[in-house]
Amino acid sequence: MEIGSCAGVVAGSGSVAGAASGGPFLVGRPGHWWAARESAHTLGVETPPLRWIDPPEGPAIALLDQTRLPAAEAIVTCGDVPALVDAIRRLVVRGAPMLGVAGAFGVALAAYRGDDVAAAAAEIEQARPTAVNLGWGVRRALAAYRRALHNQTDGPERVAARAVVAEARSIEAEDAAASAAMAENGLALVPEGARVLTHCNTGALVSGGEGTAFAVILAAHRAGRLAKLWIDETRPLLQGARLTAYEAQRAGMPHAVLADSAAASLLAAGAVDIILTGADRIAADGSVANKVGTYGLAVLASYHGVPFVVVAPVSTVDLDTPEGAAIKVEQRPADEVTSLAGVRIAPEETPGYNPAFDVTPPELITAIVTERGVAKPPTAGTLRVLTAGSGKLDGAAAAVYVERWGP
């Protein structure tokens, strides 16, 4: 285990880091790493991607640093909102559902610290502009804070802070329930002996449960339906090769990693039966923003007649975004493309083009699987049916619209 500290953690935060890890810690300057134990490649990590730390050890948010996996299990402890925002931007914590959870706990952190909670909420929400769950979680937590302030007269600030923590924990629990429901709904779409291709990382590292698309894949594996999991490496940050392969190995799945550009030949060879991906934002017309490279897979799937299925909770559906063209696509630093693992691979001064996401139009999508059912085809009408009344889910909702394809 390695223990880190986000910028902004106050002196004495070593005890916070120790509490987050459940093990030894070393104290040093904020923003640096200190090795408490060397970790082997392909660790059997059981640490959750996010953990809230109550006072007196906190308030703080302990994050499993996903930029370090699988080579090292490292904990980043964030003691204030700027530190959390930095961690979100650096992808220490990532994935649509988990960003919603992180955003909610970030509001709780601001409330406990006595910060300007509304301003802190706005700062967190803007950390990743494409991922709609981040703002969704922040707004839910902020609403809980304001309700608690309105209803309390004795010590309202601390009571309100506890109310926000409770709301954040509720979001996390709802996500776990949604993950299980998506796995059940999506399993019906996976044929026997399926060879599945996936992109980026959609497992337990991005969810309060077992994930989104990966949860479906895991359900297929447990049901004996999975013959092979093909994993795009997912350049430029290799979330597929580093994280999905890591989770697949832990689950004992038959799997292999391929270069993103090899997916075309794999499909041409008839070696893929279904493509399963996640989503960071789904527009009202059914367009899906997901990790860059997803659109290319959808085009290939359409050409080769392979089902292309998106798995995401209804909280990822943004009915206020009318169509794919209205989705703001985050542009990330050029050096993520021109470098690999911190080593420059392009000539100096060579510019880079690095959109974090691309947008897949609904006509290329076979189905969108949610915890409430399956939208097939994904249209404004089917999505509205699925999301009706979903402002706050009390656990997994009953399927309100399900259409299944195949045998």
C-alpha positions as CSV (number, residue, x, y, z in Angstrom):
1,M,0.0,0.0,0.0
2,E,1.2,3.5,-0.8
3,I,-0.4,6.5,0.9
4,G,-0.6,9.8,-0.8
5,S,-2.1,13.2,0.1
6,C,-3.9,15.6,-2.1
7,A,-2.8,19.2,-2.1
8,G,-4.6,21.1,0.6
9,V,-4.5,18.4,3.3
10,V,-3.6,20.1,6.5
11,A,-0.7,19.2,8.7
12,G,-1.3,16.1,10.7
13,S,-3.3,14.5,7.9
14,G,-1.1,11.4,8.1
15,S,-3.6,10.0,10.6
16,V,-6.3,10.5,8.0
17,A,-4.3,8.6,5.4
18,G,-3.7,5.8,7.9
19,A,-7.4,5.6,8.7
20,A,-8.2,5.5,5.0
21,S,-5.9,2.6,4.3
22,G,-6.4,0.6,7.4
23,G,-2.6,0.2,7.6
24,P,0.7,1.9,8.1
25,F,1.4,5.4,6.8
26,L,4.2,7.8,6.4
27,V,3.9,11.6,6.7
28,G,5.5,13.9,4.2
29,R,4.8,17.0,2.1
30,P,1.3,17.3,0.6
31,G,1.2,16.3,-3.0
32,H,3.9,13.7,-2.8
33,W,3.9,9.9,-2.5
34,W,5.5,7.9,0.3
35,A,5.9,4.2,0.0
36,A,4.6,2.3,3.1
37,R,4.7,-1.0,1.3
38,E,5.8,-2.0,-2.2
39,S,2.9,-3.5,-4.2
40,A,3.3,-6.3,-6.8
41,H,1.9,-6.1,-10.3
42,T,-1.7,-7.4,-10.5
43,L,-2.5,-6.9,-6.8
44,G,-5.6,-8.4,-5.3
45,V,-7.0,-5.0,-4.4
46,E,-9.9,-5.0,-2.1
47,T,-9.8,-1.3,-1.3
48,P,-13.0,0.6,-2.4
49,P,-12.5,3.3,-5.0
50,L,-13.8,5.9,-2.6
51,R,-14.2,6.0,1.2
52,W,-15.6,8.8,3.3
53,I,-13.7,9.6,6.6
54,D,-15.8,11.1,9.4
55,P,-14.4,13.5,12.0
56,P,-12.3,13.4,14.1
57,E,-9.9,11.7,11.7
58,G,-11.6,13.6,8.9
59,P,-13.5,15.1,7.3
60,A,-11.7,13.7,4.2
61,I,-12.2,11.6,1.2
62,A,-9.9,8.6,0.6
63,L,-9.5,7.6,-3.1
64,L,-7.9,4.6,-4.6
65,D,-5.6,6.1,-7.2
66,Q,-6.7,4.6,-10.5
67,T,-3.7,6.2,-12.3
68,R,-1.4,3.9,-10.4
69,L,-3.2,0.6,-10.9
70,P,-2.3,-2.2,-11.4
71,A,1.3,-1.6,-10.5
72,A,0.6,-0.1,-7.1
73,E,-2.3,0.2,-4.7
74,A,-2.2,3.8,-3.6
75,I,-4.5,5.9,-1.5
76,V,-5.0,9.6,-2.2
77,T,-6.6,11.5,0.8
78,C,-8.4,14.7,0.0
79,G,-9.0,17.1,2.8
80,D,-10.6,20.0,0.9
81,V,-12.5,20.6,-2.2
82,P,-9.6,21.9,-4.4
83,A,-7.8,18.7,-3.6
84,L,-10.8,16.6,-4.7
85,V,-11.2,18.6,-7.9
86,D,-7.6,18.0,-8.7
87,A,-8.0,14.3,-8.1
88,I,-11.1,14.2,-10.3
89,R,-9.3,16.0,-13.1
90,R,-6.3,13.8,-12.9
91,L,-8.6,10.7,-13.1
92,V,-7.6,9.4,-9.6
93,V,-11.3,8.8,-9.4
94,R,-13.2,8.3,-12.6
95,G,-16.2,6.7,-14.3
96,A,-19.7,8.2,-14.5
97,P,-21.4,6.5,-11.5
98,M,-18.4,6.9,-9.2
99,L,-18.0,10.6,-10.1
100,G,-21.6,11.1,-9.0
101,V,-20.7,9.6,-5.6
102,A,-17.5,11.6,-5.4
103,G,-19.3,14.8,-6.2
104,A,-21.8,14.2,-3.5
105,F,-19.1,13.5,-0.9
106,G,-17.3,16.6,-2.1
107,V,-20.3,18.7,-1.1
108,A,-20.3,17.0,2.3
109,L,-16.6,17.8,2.7
110,A,-17.3,21.5,2.0
111,A,-20.2,21.5,4.5
112,Y,-18.1,19.9,7.3
113,R,-15.2,22.4,6.7
114,G,-17.6,25.4,6.8
115,D,-16.8,26.4,3.2
116,D,-19.1,28.2,0.9
117,V,-21.0,25.1,0.0
118,A,-22.7,26.5,-3.1
119,A,-19.4,27.8,-4.5
120,A,-17.7,24.5,-3.7
121,A,-20.5,22.6,-5.5
122,A,-20.1,24.7,-8.6
123,E,-16.3,24.1,-8.6
124,I,-16.7,20.3,-8.3
125,E,-19.4,20.1,-11.0
126,Q,-17.1,21.8,-13.5
127,A,-14.2,19.5,-12.9
128,R,-15.3,17.1,-15.7
129,P,-17.8,18.8,-18.0
130,T,-18.9,15.8,-20.1
131,A,-19.6,13.4,-17.2
132,V,-23.2,14.2,-16.3
133,N,-23.3,12.1,-13.2
134,L,-20.8,14.4,-11.5
135,G,-23.2,17.3,-11.6
136,W,-26.1,15.1,-10.8
137,G,-24.5,13.9,-7.6
138,V,-23.4,17.4,-6.7
139,R,-26.9,18.8,-7.1
140,R,-28.6,16.1,-5.1
141,A,-26.1,16.6,-2.3
142,L,-26.5,20.4,-2.4
143,A,-30.3,20.1,-2.3
144,A,-30.0,17.8,0.8
145,Y,-27.8,20.4,2.4
146,R,-30.2,23.2,1.8
147,R,-33.2,21.1,3.0
148,A,-31.3,20.4,6.3
149,L,-30.4,24.0,6.8
150,H,-34.1,25.0,6.3
151,N,-35.4,22.4,8.7
152,Q,-32.8,22.8,11.5
153,T,-32.4,25.6,14.1
154,D,-30.0,24.1,16.6
155,G,-26.4,23.7,15.3
156,P,-27.6,23.7,11.7
157,E,-24.2,23.6,9.9
158,R,-23.1,20.3,11.5
159,V,-26.5,18.8,11.2
160,A,-26.6,19.8,7.5
161,A,-23.2,18.3,6.9
162,R,-24.3,15.0,8.3
163,A,-27.4,15.2,6.1
164,V,-25.2,15.5,3.0
165,V,-23.1,12.5,4.0
166,A,-26.3,10.5,4.4
167,E,-27.4,11.6,0.9
168,A,-24.0,10.7,-0.6
169,R,-24.2,7.3,1.0
170,S,-27.7,6.9,-0.4
171,I,-26.4,7.7,-3.9
172,E,-23.7,5.1,-3.4
173,A,-26.2,2.5,-2.3
174,E,-28.5,3.3,-5.1
175,D,-25.7,2.9,-7.6
176,A,-24.9,-0.6,-6.2
177,A,-28.5,-1.6,-6.6
178,A,-28.6,-0.1,-10.1
179,S,-25.5,-2.1,-11.0
180,A,-27.1,-5.4,-10.0
181,A,-30.2,-4.5,-11.9
182,M,-28.3,-3.6,-15.1
183,A,-26.4,-6.8,-14.9
184,E,-29.7,-8.7,-14.8
185,N,-31.3,-6.7,-17.6
186,G,-28.2,-6.9,-19.8
187,L,-27.6,-10.6,-19.3
188,A,-30.6,-11.3,-21.4
189,L,-28.9,-9.7,-24.4
190,V,-25.7,-11.8,-24.2
191,P,-25.8,-15.1,-26.2
192,E,-24.4,-18.4,-25.1
193,G,-20.7,-18.7,-25.8
194,A,-20.4,-14.9,-26.4
195,R,-17.2,-13.3,-27.5
196,V,-17.5,-9.8,-26.0
197,L,-15.6,-6.7,-27.0
198,T,-15.4,-3.8,-24.5
199,H,-13.8,-0.4,-24.3
200,C,-12.3,1.6,-21.4
201,N,-13.2,0.5,-17.9
202,T,-16.7,0.0,-16.5
203,G,-16.3,-2.3,-13.5
204,A,-16.2,-2.0,-9.7
205,L,-13.6,0.8,-9.9
206,V,-16.3,3.1,-11.3
207,S,-19.3,2.1,-9.3
208,G,-20.7,1.5,-5.9
209,G,-21.5,-2.1,-7.2
210,E,-19.9,-4.2,-9.8
211,G,-20.1,-1.6,-12.6
212,T,-22.1,-1.0,-15.7
213,A,-21.0,-2.8,-18.9
214,F,-18.5,-4.9,-16.9
215,A,-21.3,-5.9,-14.5
216,V,-23.1,-7.4,-17.5
217,I,-20.0,-9.2,-18.6
218,L,-19.4,-10.5,-15.1
219,A,-22.9,-11.8,-15.0
220,A,-22.4,-13.6,-18.3
221,H,-19.2,-15.1,-17.0
222,R,-20.9,-16.4,-13.9
223,A,-23.7,-17.8,-16.0
224,G,-21.2,-19.7,-18.2
225,R,-22.1,-17.6,-21.3
226,L,-18.8,-15.8,-21.8
227,A,-16.3,-17.5,-24.1
228,K,-13.9,-14.6,-24.4
229,L,-13.6,-11.0,-23.3
230,W,-11.7,-8.8,-25.8
231,I,-10.4,-5.6,-24.1
232,D,-9.4,-2.5,-26.1
233,E,-6.3,-1.1,-24.5
234,T,-8.0,2.4,-24.6
235,R,-5.4,4.9,-25.5
236,P,-4.2,7.3,-24.4
237,L,-4.4,6.4,-20.7
238,L,-4.9,2.6,-21.1
239,Q,-7.9,2.2,-18.9
240,G,-8.7,-1.0,-20.7
241,A,-5.2,-2.6,-20.5
242,R,-4.6,-1.4,-17.0
243,L,-8.0,-1.5,-15.3
244,T,-10.4,-3.8,-17.2
245,A,-7.8,-6.5,-17.7
246,Y,-7.0,-6.2,-14.1
247,E,-10.6,-6.7,-13.1
248,A,-11.1,-9.5,-15.6
249,Q,-8.0,-11.3,-14.3
250,R,-9.3,-11.1,-10.7
251,A,-12.6,-12.5,-11.9
252,G,-11.0,-15.4,-13.7
253,M,-12.4,-14.5,-17.1
254,P,-10.8,-15.6,-20.4
255,H,-9.6,-12.4,-21.8
256,A,-7.1,-10.6,-24.0
257,V,-6.0,-7.0,-24.6
258,L,-5.8,-5.6,-28.1
259,A,-4.6,-2.3,-29.5
260,D,-7.6,-0.1,-30.2
261,S,-6.8,-0.1,-33.9
262,A,-7.0,-3.9,-34.0
263,A,-10.7,-4.0,-33.3
264,A,-11.5,-3.6,-37.0
265,S,-9.6,-6.8,-38.0
266,L,-11.1,-8.6,-35.0
267,L,-14.6,-7.8,-36.1
268,A,-13.8,-8.6,-39.8
269,A,-12.6,-12.0,-38.6
270,G,-16.0,-12.7,-37.1
271,A,-14.5,-13.0,-33.6
272,V,-16.9,-10.7,-31.8
273,D,-20.6,-11.5,-31.0
274,I,-21.5,-8.3,-29.1
275,I,-19.9,-5.0,-28.0
276,L,-20.7,-3.7,-24.5
277,T,-19.6,-0.2,-23.4
278,G,-20.5,2.3,-20.7
279,A,-21.5,5.9,-21.1
280,D,-20.6,9.3,-19.5
281,R,-23.6,11.2,-20.9
282,I,-26.7,10.1,-22.9
283,A,-28.5,12.9,-24.7
284,A,-32.3,13.0,-25.0
285,D,-32.2,11.7,-28.5
286,G,-30.2,8.6,-27.5
287,S,-26.8,9.9,-28.5
288,V,-24.1,8.6,-26.2
289,A,-20.9,10.3,-25.1
290,N,-18.3,7.8,-23.9
291,K,-14.5,7.3,-23.8
292,V,-12.9,8.3,-27.2
293,G,-12.8,5.4,-29.5
294,T,-16.4,4.3,-28.7
295,Y,-17.8,5.9,-31.9
296,G,-15.4,4.1,-34.1
297,L,-16.4,0.7,-32.5
298,A,-20.1,1.6,-33.2
299,V,-19.3,2.3,-36.8
300,L,-17.5,-1.0,-37.1
301,A,-20.2,-2.9,-35.3
302,S,-22.8,-1.5,-37.8
303,Y,-20.8,-2.5,-40.8
304,H,-20.2,-6.0,-39.5
305,G,-23.7,-6.6,-38.2
306,V,-22.6,-6.9,-34.5
307,P,-24.9,-5.7,-31.8
308,F,-23.6,-2.5,-30.1
309,V,-25.0,-2.2,-26.5
310,V,-24.5,0.7,-24.0
311,V,-25.0,0.0,-20.3
312,A,-25.5,3.0,-18.0
313,P,-27.8,4.0,-15.1
314,V,-30.7,6.4,-15.7
315,S,-28.7,9.1,-13.9
316,T,-26.5,9.2,-17.0
317,V,-29.4,10.2,-19.2
318,D,-29.5,14.0,-19.6
319,L,-32.9,15.0,-21.0
320,D,-31.8,18.6,-20.9
321,T,-29.2,17.9,-23.6
322,P,-31.4,17.5,-26.7
323,E,-28.9,15.8,-29.1
324,G,-25.4,14.5,-29.4
325,A,-24.1,17.7,-31.0
326,A,-25.0,19.6,-27.8
327,I,-22.7,17.5,-25.6
328,K,-19.6,19.4,-24.5
329,V,-16.6,17.1,-25.1
330,E,-13.8,17.6,-22.6
331,Q,-10.4,18.3,-24.1
332,R,-7.5,16.9,-22.0
333,P,-3.8,17.8,-21.9
334,A,-1.9,17.1,-25.1
335,D,0.9,15.3,-23.3
336,E,-1.4,12.4,-22.5
337,V,-1.2,11.7,-26.3
338,T,2.4,12.7,-27.0
339,S,3.7,10.8,-24.0
340,L,3.3,7.3,-22.7
341,A,3.7,6.5,-19.0
342,G,5.4,9.8,-18.6
343,V,7.9,9.2,-21.4
344,R,7.8,11.5,-24.4
345,I,7.1,9.5,-27.6
346,A,6.4,12.3,-30.1
347,P,9.1,14.9,-31.1
348,E,9.3,17.9,-28.8
349,E,6.9,20.8,-29.7
350,T,4.6,18.3,-31.6
351,P,1.0,19.3,-30.7
352,G,-1.5,16.7,-29.6
353,Y,-5.3,16.3,-30.1
354,N,-6.9,14.7,-27.0
355,P,-10.7,14.7,-26.7
356,A,-11.6,12.6,-23.7
357,F,-14.8,11.4,-25.3
358,D,-16.6,11.0,-28.6
359,V,-20.3,10.9,-29.4
360,T,-22.1,7.9,-30.9
361,P,-25.5,8.7,-32.7
362,P,-28.5,6.5,-31.7
363,E,-28.9,4.9,-35.1
364,L,-25.6,3.0,-34.4
365,I,-26.7,1.8,-31.0
366,T,-28.7,-1.5,-30.7
367,A,-29.9,-0.9,-27.2
368,I,-29.2,1.0,-24.0
369,V,-29.4,-1.0,-20.8
370,T,-30.4,0.7,-17.6
371,E,-31.5,-0.5,-14.2
372,R,-35.1,0.3,-15.2
373,G,-35.0,-1.7,-18.4
374,V,-33.7,-1.8,-21.9
375,A,-34.3,1.0,-24.4
376,K,-34.4,-0.6,-27.9
377,P,-34.2,1.3,-30.1
378,P,-32.8,4.2,-28.0
379,T,-35.0,7.1,-28.9
380,A,-36.3,10.2,-27.1
381,G,-39.5,8.2,-26.4
382,T,-38.0,5.1,-25.0
383,L,-35.5,7.1,-22.9
384,R,-38.3,9.2,-21.4
385,V,-40.2,6.1,-20.5
386,L,-37.2,4.7,-18.7
387,T,-36.3,7.9,-16.9
388,A,-39.8,9.0,-15.8
389,G,-39.8,9.7,-12.1
390,S,-36.1,8.8,-11.7
391,G,-35.0,12.0,-10.0
392,K,-34.2,9.9,-6.9
393,L,-34.3,6.1,-7.0
394,D,-35.2,4.1,-3.9
395,G,-33.0,1.2,-4.8
396,A,-33.4,-0.6,-8.1
397,A,-36.6,0.4,-9.9
398,A,-38.8,-2.1,-11.6
399,A,-38.3,-2.4,-15.4
400,V,-40.8,0.0,-17.0
401,Y,-39.7,-0.6,-20.6
402,V,-38.0,-3.7,-21.7
403,E,-37.6,-5.0,-25.3
404,R,-35.2,-7.9,-25.8
405,W,-33.6,-8.9,-29.1
406,G,-32.2,-12.2,-30.1
407,P,-33.3,-15.7,-28.9
